[in-house]
């Protein structure tokens, strides 16, 4: 299963893990930075600057829940 890990950057605490968004869209063309940023703002509120959010695309094994791989080329700053 494809998913995205959301992180924020805080000057005092550094990088903080926020959550995982499982991808449910069938059409990969609909997966955009804007769509992921909107999800992050929904979780964190509009007071968080999108420049302080980034995502990692990951694959999760459906049975074990373990991360199978991380797409480092997708890391978004």
C-alpha positions, -999 to +999 in steps of 0.1 A: +000+000+000+013+034-009+013+061+018+029+094+028+046+103+060+041+139+071+068+158+090+070+194+102+101+214+111+101+233+144+131+256+152+132+244+188+123+207+184+136+200+150+118+176+127+086+161+141+066+132+127+029+141+124+012+111+107+007+088+078-017+093+049-026+061+031-031+067-007-065+057-019-066+074-053-065+051-083-052+078-107-016+087-098-019+119-118-042+133-090-014+129-065+001+164-063+021+184-038-008+207-034-032+178-025-007+166+002-001+201+015-039+205+019-040+173+039-012+186+061-031+219+067-062+200+075-044+181+102-023+210+115-044+240+108-038+270+085-013+286+110+014+261+099+035+273+069+036+247+041+073+255+038+078+238+071+060+206+060+075+178+040+064+143+029+081+110+023+064+085+000+065+050+015+052+015+008+035-004+037+030-041+038-008-046+043-004-077+065+024-067+088+021-029+087+059-026+082+075-001+059+088-019+028+106+010+011+109+048+012+110+068-020+138+093-012+134+110-045+099+121-034+111+139-002+096+174-005+110+205+011 
